Amino acid sequence: MTSPLSRAVDRIVPPRLGRDFRLLLGSSWVSNLGDGIALSAAPLLVASVTRDPLLVSLAALLQRLPWLVVGLYAGVLADRLDRRVMTVVVELARAAVLGVLTLSIVTGTVQVWLVLGASFLLGVTETFADTAAPAMLPMLVERRDLGIANARLMFGFLTLNQLAGPPIGAFLFAAGTAYPFVVQAVAVALGALLVARLRLPELPARQPSHVRRDVAEGFRWLLAHPPVRTLALTILVFNVTWGCSWAVLVLYAQERLGLGDIGFGLLTTVSAVGGLLGTASYGFIERRVHLGVVMRVGLVIETLTHLGLALTTSPVVAMAIMFVFGAHAFIWGTTSRTVRQRAVPTAFQGRVSSVYMLGLMGGLVIGQALAGPIARLGGITAPFWFAAVGSALMLVLVWRRLMLIAHAEAD
């Protein structure tokens, strides 16, 4: 007779997903807790060593920059090397960087250049880890189970990275500057040890080739596969529009909605709570609704989110919009990743994933760069109008293709 705890675990992670998926899930959840702690602790550390706004913003940029600099190379390595070993090595390297940073804090030798350097190195290791780890998932579970598997991974990201981690990080930082980074280092190392226990099938043997040739091969595959190509362009454009509106969300909350710092935090929290509802219901939705319809509805919601925020001045209405958007965002994220993993052959998972991340991060950077000038010219709601119009135009262009994208299969 099984215990209540065992039955609860089986309900959350069905046994058919297998032991190795549970190890990957455990690694993802514990690493997300560590990264969530850093979401609040890292900016607090930067602000404690410098009050220069340029340097404070540079620290955040340096963690995203590696995606644009080495993201494609990370995809090549994920298709060349043992993805399990690659993930373990870079995660242990990330723990080592955190260890050095912690030591500098404890000894009172921490300086701004060290924090900035650590930010960049952590961004590099995260780029390689976040490229290799998702590429392992299609090797561990059946194609039909990729949706529920991605939903469980997304649930951990939401609860631990977005909701639980930041307040824990702020509390630990207040208790002792080094504490959050010690906890993050332990979490990352534990995540690496869990991945080390995975049993992965071997990738097909490949002839040695130049990195540029491998990158080009990945791009050629994507360009020759219309559904995946359209999905990549959709993600790029919708991240430009999303990045543009969200870059000024804090000013929008203060100037348009009349909210203070706590109210702004509540907006993002409400979005995360909506995301919890979305990920918890994903299995139910996937069994009953065509994924093409899910994608269509999701992008309509995103377009209406920008429009609704551009029109409203009510904090209550804005929070309701953010709740619905949060549910959509994580359903869309789970669906798009699942569709891509089902469509892309195992040998190309790393490279195609890196192209997607390049588009995602590149879109955010473009959108954030546009937000300031647009807001200066048209006011604080102008980025939301820009996002609504841009999203609507892209939605019209891909509307018919979404039904084909959703059920593309690997060649």
C-alpha positions in Angstrom: 0.0 0.0 0.0 1.4 3.3 -1.0 1.7 6.2 1.4 -0.2 9.5 1.0 3.2 11.3 0.2 4.0 8.7 -2.5 0.5 9.1 -4.0 0.9 12.9 -4.0 4.3 12.7 -5.7 2.9 10.3 -8.3 0.1 12.8 -9.0 2.5 15.7 -9.4 5.0 13.7 -11.4 3.3 10.6 -13.0 5.4 7.5 -12.8 5.3 7.1 -16.6 7.7 10.1 -16.9 10.4 8.0 -15.3 13.1 8.2 -12.6 15.4 10.3 -14.8 12.8 12.9 -15.4 12.3 13.2 -11.7 16.0 13.8 -11.3 16.0 16.5 -14.0 12.9 18.0 -12.4 14.5 18.0 -8.9 17.6 19.6 -10.3 15.5 22.3 -12.1 13.5 23.1 -9.0 16.4 23.4 -6.6 18.4 25.5 -9.1 15.4 27.7 -9.6 15.2 28.3 -5.9 18.8 29.4 -5.8 18.3 31.7 -8.9 15.2 33.1 -7.4 17.1 34.0 -4.2 19.6 35.8 -6.4 16.9 37.8 -8.2 16.6 40.1 -5.2 20.0 39.5 -3.5 22.2 40.3 -6.6 20.8 43.8 -7.2 21.0 44.5 -3.4 24.7 43.4 -3.5 25.4 45.7 -6.5 23.7 48.6 -4.8 25.8 48.0 -1.6 29.1 48.4 -3.5 28.1 51.3 -5.9 25.4 53.9 -6.2 26.3 54.7 -9.8 23.2 54.0 -11.9 25.3 53.1 -14.9 27.2 50.4 -13.0 24.0 49.0 -11.4 22.3 48.6 -14.8 25.5 47.2 -16.3 25.5 44.3 -13.8 22.0 43.3 -15.1 23.1 43.7 -18.7 26.2 41.6 -18.2 24.1 38.6 -17.1 22.0 38.8 -20.3 24.9 39.7 -22.7 26.3 36.1 -22.9 23.1 34.9 -24.5 23.9 37.2 -27.5 27.7 36.6 -27.4 28.0 32.8 -26.8 24.5 31.5 -27.1 24.9 30.0 -30.6 28.2 28.4 -29.5 26.5 26.9 -26.5 23.9 25.3 -28.9 26.7 23.7 -30.9 28.3 22.2 -27.9 25.0 20.9 -26.6 24.7 19.0 -29.9 28.3 17.8 -29.9 28.9 16.8 -26.3 27.2 14.7 -23.7 24.5 17.1 -22.5 24.5 15.6 -19.0 28.2 16.1 -18.5 28.0 19.6 -20.1 25.3 20.7 -17.6 27.1 19.2 -14.6 30.4 20.9 -15.5 29.0 24.4 -16.1 26.7 24.2 -13.1 29.7 23.3 -10.9 31.6 26.2 -12.5 28.7 28.5 -11.6 28.9 27.2 -8.0 32.6 28.0 -8.0 32.1 31.6 -9.2 29.5 32.0 -6.4 32.0 30.6 -4.0 34.6 33.1 -4.9 32.1 35.9 -4.7 31.0 34.7 -1.3 34.6 34.6 -0.1 35.2 38.2 -1.1 32.1 39.3 0.8 33.1 37.4 3.9 36.6 38.8 3.9 35.4 42.3 3.1 37.4 42.5 -0.2 34.4 42.6 -2.5 34.6 45.5 -5.1 32.4 46.6 -7.9 34.7 45.2 -10.6 34.5 41.7 -8.9 30.7 41.9 -8.8 30.5 42.9 -12.4 32.9 40.1 -13.5 31.0 37.6 -11.5 27.7 38.7 -13.1 29.2 38.1 -16.6 30.7 34.7 -15.7 27.4 33.6 -14.1 25.6 34.7 -17.2 28.0 32.6 -19.4 27.6 29.5 -17.3 23.8 30.0 -17.2 23.7 30.3 -21.0 25.5 26.9 -21.4 23.4 25.2 -18.7 20.1 26.6 -20.0 20.9 25.4 -23.5 22.0 21.9 -22.6 19.4 21.1 -19.9 16.2 21.6 -22.0 17.8 19.6 -24.8 17.9 16.6 -22.5 14.1 16.5 -21.9 13.1 15.0 -25.3 15.7 12.3 -24.6 14.0 11.3 -21.3 10.3 11.3 -21.9 8.0 10.2 -24.7 6.9 12.9 -27.2 3.3 12.7 -26.0 4.4 13.5 -22.5 6.5 16.6 -23.3 3.6 18.9 -22.5 3.1 17.7 -19.0 6.8 17.5 -18.4 7.4 21.1 -19.5 4.4 22.2 -17.3 6.0 20.6 -14.2 9.3 22.3 -15.0 7.5 25.6 -15.5 5.6 25.2 -12.2 8.9 25.0 -10.3 10.2 28.1 -12.1 7.1 30.0 -11.1 6.8 28.9 -7.5 10.5 28.8 -6.6 12.2 31.3 -8.9 9.5 34.0 -9.2 7.5 33.7 -5.9 9.4 32.0 -3.1 13.0 32.9 -4.1 13.1 36.7 -4.1 11.6 37.3 -0.6 13.9 34.6 0.8 16.9 36.3 -0.9 16.0 39.7 0.5 15.5 38.2 4.0 18.9 36.4 3.8 20.7 39.5 2.5 19.3 41.5 5.5 20.5 38.7 7.9 24.0 38.7 6.3 25.3 39.8 3.0 26.9 36.5 2.1 24.1 34.2 3.1 22.0 34.3 -0.1 25.0 33.5 -2.2 26.0 30.6 0.0 22.5 29.2 -0.3 22.5 29.8 -4.1 25.9 28.0 -4.5 24.7 25.0 -2.5 21.5 24.9 -4.6 23.3 25.0 -7.9 25.8 22.3 -6.7 23.0 20.1 -5.6 21.2 20.6 -8.9 24.5 19.5 -10.7 24.7 16.4 -8.5 21.1 15.4 -9.4 21.8 15.8 -13.1 25.0 13.7 -12.7 22.7 10.7 -11.8 20.8 10.9 -15.0 21.0 8.1 -17.6 20.8 9.5 -21.1 20.8 7.7 -24.4 23.9 8.5 -26.5 23.6 11.0 -29.3 24.3 9.8 -32.8 28.0 10.0 -33.7 28.8 13.1 -35.7 31.8 13.9 -37.9 34.1 16.7 -36.5 33.2 20.1 -38.1 33.8 23.8 -37.7 31.7 25.7 -35.2 30.5 28.1 -37.9 29.5 25.2 -40.1 27.5 23.6 -37.2 25.7 27.0 -36.5 24.9 27.4 -40.2 23.6 23.8 -40.3 21.2 24.6 -37.4 20.0 27.8 -39.1 19.5 26.0 -42.4 17.4 23.3 -40.7 15.3 25.9 -39.0 14.8 28.0 -42.2 13.9 24.8 -44.2 11.2 23.9 -41.6 8.3 26.4 -42.1 6.4 25.7 -38.8 9.5 26.1 -36.6 10.7 29.1 -38.7 7.4 30.8 -38.1 7.4 30.0 -34.4 10.9 31.5 -34.1 9.8 34.7 -35.9 6.7 34.9 -33.7 8.7 34.6 -30.5 11.1 37.3 -31.8 8.4 39.8 -32.6 6.3 39.2 -29.5 9.4 39.6 -27.3 10.1 43.0 -29.0 6.6 44.2 -28.1 6.7 42.6 -24.7 10.1 44.0 -23.9 9.0 47.5 -25.0 5.9 47.7 -22.7 7.4 45.9 -19.7 10.5 48.1 -19.8 8.4 51.0 -18.5 6.0 49.0 -16.3 7.4 50.4 -13.1 6.9 54.0 -14.3 3.5 53.1 -15.7 2.5 51.7 -12.3 3.6 54.9 -10.6 2.4 57.6 -13.0 -0.6 56.0 -14.7 -2.0 53.8 -11.9 -0.8 55.9 -8.9 0.9 52.9 -7.3 4.0 52.9 -5.1 6.8 50.4 -4.9 4.6 47.8 -3.1 1.8 48.2 -5.7 4.3 47.7 -8.5 5.5 44.5 -6.8 1.9 43.4 -6.4 1.4 43.7 -10.2 4.2 41.2 -10.9 3.1 39.0 -8.1 -0.4 38.8 -9.4 1.0 37.9 -12.8 3.0 35.0 -11.2 -0.1 33.8 -9.4 -1.9 33.7 -12.7 1.0 31.7 -14.1 0.5 29.2 -11.3 -3.1 28.7 -12.4 -2.0 28.3 -16.0 0.7 25.7 -15.4 -1.5 23.8 -12.9 -4.2 23.5 -15.5 -1.9 22.8 -18.5 -2.5 19.0 -18.5 -6.3 19.5 -18.5 -6.0 22.1 -21.3 -3.7 19.9 -23.5 -6.0 16.9 -23.3 -9.1 18.9 -24.4 -8.0 21.8 -26.6 -6.1 21.7 -29.9 -2.7 23.3 -29.3 -3.2 25.5 -32.3 -6.2 27.0 -30.6 -4.2 27.4 -27.3 -1.6 29.3 -29.2 -4.2 31.5 -31.0 -6.0 32.4 -27.8 -2.7 33.0 -26.0 -1.5 35.6 -28.5 -4.9 37.3 -28.6 -4.7 37.6 -24.8 -1.2 39.1 -25.1 -2.3 41.6 -27.6 -5.3 42.6 -25.5 -3.1 42.8 -22.5 -1.1 45.7 -24.1 -4.3 47.3 -25.3 -6.0 47.0 -21.9 -3.1 48.5 -20.0 -2.8 51.3 -22.5 -6.5 52.2 -21.8 -7.0 51.7 -18.1 -6.1 53.9 -15.2 -7.6 51.5 -12.6 -5.1 49.5 -10.5 -7.8 46.8 -10.0 -8.4 46.4 -13.7 -4.6 46.4 -14.3 -4.1 43.6 -11.8 -6.9 41.6 -13.3 -5.3 42.0 -16.7 -1.9 41.0 -15.3 -3.5 37.9 -13.7 -4.9 36.7 -17.0 -1.6 37.6 -18.8 0.4 35.6 -16.2 -1.8 32.5 -16.9 -1.3 33.0 -20.7 2.4 33.6 -20.5 3.3 30.3 -18.8 0.8 28.3 -20.9 2.3 29.9 -24.0 5.9 29.2 -22.7 5.1 25.6 -22.0 3.3 25.1 -25.4 5.9 26.8 -27.5 8.7 24.8 -25.9 6.8 21.5 -26.2 6.0 22.2 -29.9 9.6 22.9 -30.6 10.9 19.9 -28.8 8.4 17.6 -30.7 9.4 19.1 -34.0 13.2 19.3 -33.8 15.3 16.2 -34.2 17.4 15.2 -31.2 20.7 16.0 -33.0 19.5 19.6 -33.5 17.9 20.4 -30.2 20.8 22.4 -28.8 21.4 24.5 -31.8 17.7 25.3 -32.5 17.2 26.0 -28.8 20.1 28.5 -28.9 18.6 30.2 -31.9 15.3 30.6 -30.1 17.0 32.0 -27.0 19.0 34.4 -29.3 15.6 35.6 -30.7 14.0 35.8 -27.3 16.9 37.8 -25.7 17.5 39.8 -28.8 13.8 40.7 -29.0 13.8 41.8 -25.3 16.9 44.0 -25.9 15.4 45.6 -29.0 12.1 46.2 -27.2 13.8 47.7 -24.2 15.9 50.0 -26.4 12.7 51.2 -28.1 10.8 51.8 -24.9 12.6 55.0 -23.8 12.4 57.0 -27.0 8.8 55.9 -27.6 7.7 56.9 -24.1 9.5 60.3 -24.4 7.8 61.1 -27.6 4.3 59.7 -26.8 4.0 59.5 -23.1 4.0 56.6 -20.7 1.3 54.6 -22.4 2.9 54.9 -25.9 5.0 51.7 -25.5 1.8 49.8 -24.7 0.1 51.2 -27.8 3.2 50.3 -29.9 3.1 46.8 -28.4 -0.6 46.3 -29.0 -0.4 47.4 -32.7 2.8 45.4 -33.3 1.4 42.3 -31.7 -1.9 42.6 -33.6 -0.1 42.9 -36.9 2.0 39.8 -36.2 -1.0 37.9 -35.0 -2.8 38.5 -38.3 0.3 37.3 -40.3 0.7 34.0 -38.3 -3.0 33.3 -37.5 -3.4 30.5 -40.1 0.0 29.1 -39.6 -0.5 28.6 -35.8 -2.7 25.5 -36.4 0.1 23.9 -38.4 2.9 25.0 -36.0 1.2 23.4 -33.1 1.5 19.9 -34.4 4.7 19.9 -36.4 6.6 16.7 -36.0 10.3 15.9 -36.3 11.5 14.9 -39.7 
